Structures are given as C-alpha cells and as structure tokens.
Amino acid sequence: MTAVPTHIIVLGASAGGMEELNLFFDNTPSDGVAYVVVQHLSATFKSRMRELLAKHSKLEVREAEDGMQVKNNQVYLIPNDKYLTIKNNCFYLTSKEGVHPPHLTIDKFFKSLAINSGTKAIGIILSGLGKDGTEGIKAIKDAGGMTIARNPENTEFESMPSSAIATGLIDFILEPEFMPGTIEDYIKYGHELLFDAPAEDKNMAVILNHISAQLPFDFTDYKTTTILRRIKRRLAINHFTRLENYIDFLKKNPPEVEALVKEFLISVTSFFRDPEAYKFLERETIPAIMEGLMPGEEIKIWIAGCATGEEAYSLAILFHEKLSNEYADTIVKIFATDIDTVALLQAGKGLYNESVEKAISAERLQKYFTREGLNYKIKPEIRKMVIFAPHDLVKNPPYCNMHLISCRNVLIYMNNVLQKKVFSMLLFGLKLNGYLFLGSSENPQPIIHHLEVMNKKWKIYRNFETKRVIHFEGFSLPQMVDIKENNFLAPRPDAAEKANNQVTEAIAAALAENMDFLVIVIDPNNLVIKTYGNTAKYLLQKNFNLHLPELLPRALSVAFNIATIKSRKEKQKIFMDDIDIVSNDMPFKVKLSVSPLKIKNIEDPLHMLVLCEDRSPSNETKVASGLDEKIYLDQYTLMIEEELNDLKDKLHGTYNQLDASNDNMQSYVEELLSANEEMQSTNEEMQSVNEELHTINTDYQLKNKEL
C-alpha cells in the first residue's frame, strides 16, 4: 500500500460536531485514504480533540503541521490558531492574527482541496452554526468530487448542513455512522454512484414512472441532478450500486417507494429563516398591504411549499402583531400548501421541539407558544389563521387574488420549463399590487417584466399588472397530463414525429381562431381538460376554476347540462341552437353540441363540447333544439333526490361507525390513564435509583481524595 492516499476526506464541523465525529470514526475502516477534520476553534482555546478522537478511531490521529505531507490511514486535525490549506498533498498553515471573524476555516480548506485533489476530493458537512463550508462544497463539486451532509433534521445545529443542502450540490444526506460505508462504495465504484450516464436514462424513467403508477406524485420535470442524487442516496442505504438492481428491489417492496418519495420531498425550513428578509416584510411589505385594503377586505396569503409549517406560522405571527387599532377586526387567511401530506399533518399540529428557541425571541415564544413538556405548541389565535392543504404546483391551479405569495426554495429543484410554468401560476395568483416572496437562489426571470423589485437581496417583488388570462390546458388534471419530452425520463420522439405533432397543434389552433368556435374537452366530472379557441367570448373569465358549468353563462349552463346528460345516456352527439347569451354587452345566438370522445385505455369516455356563434340558419339535423329550462329543472330535481337518498344511507353508516369509534376511544382513554400511572410509578423508581447513584458517586469521590 502506497503512502500517498487515493482520496482525501475532509470533515467540516462546528458546534455540536464532536459526537458526530465520534460516530463517523467508530465506523471508519483502514482503507488507504486520509482524513482531515476542520473545526471552528478559538485562537486562544487549546483543543483536546486529538485525545478524544483517538478513543474512536482505528487510525493515527495527529495535528497538521506546516509542510507536512499527507499520508494514508491518518487523521489530521487543524490547529486551533491557524488556517489550514493543502497543495501538492502537503499542508500549509497561516495565522488567524489580524483576520476579523468570521473565520471561514472550512471553506478555505475545501477550496484548496478541490484544486489539490479534484475528483479525489470528498467533503463532508456536519453540525454547526452559520454557512461555513457552503462555498467549499461548490468548489469540490466543480472539481468533480463527492459531497455529503448530515441530515439537518437530526443534528443539534442545522445551519451548516442546511446551507450546504440548499445549494443542490450535496450527493448524499446521511447519518454519520452510514457515511464511511457510502464513501467506501464510492471509492470502489467511482462515479457510477454520482453521475448520470446515458445508459441510466431508461432506468431513471422506469423508477419515476413506477412512482407515478403507485402514488400521486409526478417528478418528471424536476431537476435531473437533484432526483438522481436522492435516488443514489437510497441506493447507498439499501447497499445497491446499480440502478438495475435497485429497480427490482423497488418493485418488490412498496414501502421503499414511499421512502424514495419522502427522500424527494425532503425540505429544509425554520421559523423566520433569513431574519433580515422577515424584518423587511414586517417593516415595509405588511404595512403596505394593510394600507391598501378596502373596507371589510380580508388579507389572503399563499405559502406554496410550506413543509412542516414554520414559514406559515412565522408570517401569521407578523400579521397578528399588526392587527391593532383600525385593523383589529381584519381577517387574515394564510393558505399553506405542500405536496407532502405527512409534513402537512405535522404542520397542522403546530408542535415543535426546543430548537425553535434559537429562531424565535423569548418574547414571541411566551406570547405565541405554550410549553408542552420539551416542546412548544402554537397558540390557537395563530393556528386559526392558517389553513393547511395538499397542493401540487405541477398539476393543480393556483390560489387566486392573493395579497402575498411566498414560494421559497421550491423552484430550485425544478427544470427551466417547469419553473416558467410555476412562475406564471404565481403571477396569476397575485392581486394587483400583490407581493411575491422567493428564496435567495430563485430568479423570476420569466415574469420579471410584470414585477417591481422591492428588495433585490431577499427577492421580494410587487405585481403592478392586472390579472392576465391563462389557458386551462396549463392546469390539466393529473391523470390527463400530456406526455412531455424531457431530458432523461422518456425516449425522445424522432424529428418527423415531433414536427407532425407541432403541425397538428398549429392547425387545430388556427381552425379554432379562424372559424370562430370554441372546443372544450371535459372529463366525466365536467372538469375542463383542454380548450381550443377564444375562451373570453363564451366563458365567464372571473370564475377561475375547472368546473365547466360554473364557467358558462346561465343559458349556456342550462343547455350544457341538458345536452350532457342526454349525450351520456344515449352515447351519441347532441346538438342545440338558438341559445341567447351576451358578451361584452353584445347579444348573440350560440350553437352548442356535446359528443362522446372515446380514447384508448380510458374506461370512462370524455366529452367534447363545441360552441360557435349562430350567424345563419342551420341545415343540420338537430337531435335537440331550443332551450326548455323546465326540462332541465325537472331532471336536476330527480338527480338531487337520488343523491340525497345516497347521502342518507352513507350518513347512517357513518353514525354507526362513529358509535363504534367512541367505544374504542373510551377503551383507549382508560388504557392511557393506566399507562400514565405506570409511567409515574416508573419515574419515581428512576428518581430513587438516581439518588442512590448520586450517593455512591459522592462516596467514590471521597475515597479518591483519601487515597
């Protein structure tokens, strides 16, 4: 074995990192590599790291010296009063004297390691405060190296790993005890664990298609690098090195599908994240929103990608603090949405551990939280301001007429095409003079010409245009989303096929415009799937939703219901005319037809509605003509009666289930009371044992003094 290490592994750690380092080196083999531990240390503090770490490492632990050559199977420590860099596999030390804090010792060494080792560099970020290591991670990835971070959800101080993860450049998010095994696999199999190869495109498509078939999630337009990195993490955890083997495991183990999706949905959030940004909202944005309110108007806010709710509650606190004097009776509704239903359940409870003490002032903790054991719970007056709901930015339409939309650190995981679509949705959801709040790494370039920059650093913008009409096809139902071309998830169509599709779309759009008709495709629930033509002429643009009867004027809605019921019953085309409507204060007559639209592999046929202006007498044979509202009302009454009877039966069954649940709950309560008594008894026993141990310890100390 040569003295020169094949790889150099650097562990950047700060506050709370000692225990993690111990766990890491408890599991580290002698594998021909070198380790460097870079910490934040005071220049006047003499660390005992060497003695402490030696108890957990099988390798020799020594302090780095100026000019020392790096050798394998060694653990090197940074001196407390020096900066450490590496060049030509030799260490170089420089003094911290005269350098004002913060001392970014981790970034400095990571950057030098990237130049020194290139693809042989491995950077690890453990617990710590601040953002040291983030720039170094970027340098290592630029050089082709490997990066790992501790899961911030389980670390004592999450700032450093969270900041590194937010770059999108972390290859694996692991617990310290699992890191050595992953590094060992990486050294054995090289870049096969990290980089997207052409041969993997098909396997990636299989994995994501399998997820879509099993769960209501579609990740096809998310960034390839992010998705690949999260999949590789699951490979490492399950001890696979090839995607082909993992696919077989995934198909045979449904719980692994859920675990993989959870990996994709990992989010990093906290109360008042980026405090200066929230201070700007508190000082400038929120007062401006309140000053612009009409009498009796509600304040409406949308938090897109709320995760476990910290951001939603942070904004609720800021608005609650402003609800005084003339705004005392103002209602604030905060719609907090996310694709992750598990995270939403946690958010709805409003229960957080002691880590919130770092982000929230003591005054706000006392005012807006109640202490429950070791946790803090949001008080009811804040909880009732927030409405949590599942929502998929890829598939679902936006919340509209919002005074403020916050969508932070969500779009960084999406590709450019999907980002453009989501930005358009967010813009549509804003009121005139509404505010958009983005993450520090997100750039609203596709819609920037509609926005005024309020704070460039913290990405706060104001909408200065009235709402624009957007096409319904942008919000297709999940099961009807068109198959999209993307970079790696599906075979690319050949040029001829792509050209034919474009020609077909262009012809359909041109016919719809030139012949002055509107074609609407709807599903069995009367929800709009796709439109061709001018929707402004026939639909009520003020009602933004997908339910067609609510989008049609009254006369058209009545005719549509009659024709649709008849078409579905008789399974044929139904035609009606002489329907009077008004558009832009101009009355005119409309023809309407509803016909089944059968599509292969879809059990329930879709329906196609065609509307066109009736400018001349029609020679077509009419299956139905004219509009008799009484027929519609009679049919509607019969349908309502049938639904009412069904609801009564369901309600009766629900009452029976509720009675059974009440009996079970009573039993559970009694069991919990009993368990509580047992726990109290155990606690008393533990207290007694603790007192005995204290006495023994005191006696032991006295004997030591006598000796």
Disulfide bonds with the S-S distance in Angstrom:
none
